[in-house]
Amino acid sequence: MQFSAALRRRALLALAGTGLLLAVGLVLSQFIPTLVFTIFLYYASRPIYQRLAALPFPDSIREHALPYRRQVHAAATIFFFLLPFIALLGYTLVLLVPELQTFFGTGGLGAAYLSSLQDLEPGSLPAPLAALGADDLLTMGPGELIALLRNPTVQTWLGRVSSTLVDSVSVLATILLHGFIMLAGTYYLLTDGPRLVGWFLDTFDGSGVLSEYAASVDDELSSILFGNILNALVTGIIGIFVFSLYNVVAPGSVQVPFAPLVGALTGIGSLIPVVGMKIVYIPVAAILAVSAIAAGEPSALAYVAGFLVLTLVVVDTIPDFLVRPYVSGNRTHVGLLMFAYILGPIAFGFYGIFLGPILLVLIAQFLRVIVPYVITGEVNAEQTSLTDFGSSES
């Protein structure tokens, strides 16, 4: 059987396209955590973007701004929502990392780098430099300065300091690069994402099954990433600040141990069905009550009661009223979602808290939409969801 020249050209073009896709995939695989966070930021900011898009432009700028309304709304969403949120999250991590370091010991998270930063503190100067003042260094002659720099102790200290500075610049440059990619990716997803998806579906989706699959995945990811995970992040941040402020006024016997860490755990606990963050702060309150009694300070139990009321109102209730109303998805089984939250970070690392649910949604909606189409050849938008299947068994 002989292939025509046109068929050979099509095969070669298909092979070249496959090679290009593999090359793009190889490049993107180096930025998986950044891409996952970009997807989260997109779904977290899209409701804000949509609210802004519904607002009318003032008449004075309508004519000039209307052609760029998507860009204006996306930029406003990033500057007035995403950047403050990322700054607050970064500051929270600054509070949390030392607690993790203390909790896990000297060999814990970032121990080598954090300890090397101490070489930059004035109190860590080697003896030959510590004995000299700033005026002494300025008045030293070239010979004295060379002799000081040749001191083995000074050379060792300078080597550590230079290495720490280089590492710090490298870390800062990496953070800025990935931060730029995330913000730029979020911007273009907000402005051009729907058009790109529309072009893809118009070009390759003759049956309509991909449109159904994309719509169901988008609905669930919007619910999970904006609703559940954003609620957990907001709750964790509030918990960190509330518990830290509580420790400022509470007696030592009833202070929350590792307050920023416990606050972060309340956010994670909010992802657990039914009991939620109560699995964290109620045992903590019980420990504080036992501590007050053991210390012979029954009057400190009033602070424990205040801790419970404060946590219930500010940490547990308020985020639910502010964020939970956006949680509307009901297709992904809550038990499977819980396992995705737990197993995702174990399998993929810190970004697994987002990647785990994303993979779960992709697989669950593939089984709900695509598999029946493969078997029957028909597109059915009313397939039984995993939630329906779970409820039918109970």
Secondary structure, 3 states (H helix, E strand, C coil): CCCCHHHHHHHHHHHHHHHHHHHHHHHHHCCHHHHHHHHHHHHHHHHHHHHHHCCCCCHHHHHHHHHHHHHHHHHHHHHHHHHHHHHHHHHHHHHHHHHHHHHHCCCCCCHHHHHHHHHHCHHHCCHHHHCCCHHHHHHCCHHHHHHHHCCHHHHHHHHHHHHHHHHHHHHHHHHHHHHHHHHHHHHHHHHHHHHHHHHHHHHHCCCCHHHHHHHHHHHHHHHHHHHHHHHHHHHHHHHHHHHHHHHHHCCHHHCCCCHHHHHHHHHHHCCCCCCCCHHHHHHHHHHHHHHHHHCCCHHHHHHHHHHHHHHHHHHHHHHHHHHHHHCCCCCCCHHHHHHHHHHHHHHHCCCHHHHHHHHHHHHHHHHHHHHHHHHHCCCCCCCCCHHHHHHHHC
